[in-house]
Amino acid sequence: MPIDYKNKRFLVVDDQPLARESLRAIAQTAGAFSVDFAPGYQDAIFKIRNNCPDVVLCDYILGEGRSGQQLLEELRRFNLLPDETIFMMVTGEQSYEQVVAAVELVPDDYIIKPFSPDKLMLRLEKVAAKKEFFAGFYREKRKQEYEKALAILAAKKETEAGRAYRFETLRQEAEVHLAAGNAEQAEAAYRGILEKYEFPWARAGVAKSLHHQNRLTEARAEIEKVVTSNTQYFDAADIKANICMAQGEHEEAQKTLDAVAKKTPRNYLRKRLLAEAAELNGDTETARAAMADVVANDTMPGAVSTEDQLTLARTHVGAGDLIAAEKVLVLMRESEVMNLELAQQASYSALLAVASPEKGRKKFAGLRPALIASPLSTVSRVDVLRAALAVDDRELADGQARELMSGEDAKKVFGSVRKLYALQGRENDFREIQRQVAMQRIHHEE
């Protein structure tokens, strides 16, 4: 069924005025009534955030070192682009076919210049038909009704119309299983895709699924295949780095991220990951520089979070720059701090107790009962451990260390915890904690 373009709102994203006018003329010839322009990356995000169009026609090269692929990734990151919206990449780059075959976040379609108006309209109609096919699934997925979403896919997969979308259906199944926490089913779905075609994103999906199952050696082997064969698939490097950190191989994680961060200097999610890897690797200056860049330059409204501020302060503490850490922490509003969840309050008070004892230790002591009795995130436990060692609260410190060494992230934080104990001259105490945790694990297994 042809699209009724007069009821569709178009947004043309291109930094070249003649190209924008050309695309508008094509859309209007097809009957589109509303066609808006965005000359660049930031303007496109602003317009999509405030009034999301039905169709986005986006040039691949946007100027100022930005690309349409980066725009798409940022829109997905902040859930600004509904599944129903058509995102079409327009490019003169013949090599884009290799890019889109590898990346995880793909546009709905792409078209290579030069092209005729009829060809563009035909491609749009094909995408619109696919959107209509998956419409019910999109609604349930958005509501996080994962079982209903999967049931819709299962019913549609075997239909005559479903044959044209078999890979997309399998991919959506895998992603929903992963979102629902069903890593084994996600792995099976991704492997089902690989039985038919070697998509790099499907191989990366297997690695992510294995990582979620804590099968780290297998996950590492799968993602290495992707990284070595698809050097421009940068998301695969992120997956590899996360797996390396879980294995305790922080130097390899940082090395992997260093390489891709230089090629994608405006990917601030990757910068955050680099800061984490560098901090775990003991490279505090790289961690500080990466987080300072995030806080200063991740300009999407609401992008820089309280967690980012705490991470920046943490990197300053790790580098021994207590004045800089204190400055970051005291600039956080008191009302903001009071409304934090316990884990973030724990990190805030612990970091402040180290950076500025006269300002932070009383608050840290006041939280002590909750810190002993409550579950905390791994990063907050490390912060509490650091502060407890600094104030010589051995009971609190050793309790956090035991929890960390018996948790899922034990390999990831082992080096950090050992270093903190060593700085206080308590290496023997840390070894005793390790022994106790190992004996407890053996007893549990028996």
Summary of the structure (lengths in Angstrom):
residues: 446
radius of gyration: 24.9
end to end distance: 64.5
largest distance: 77.7
contacts: 1434
relative contact order: 0.05
helix: 69%
strand: 7%
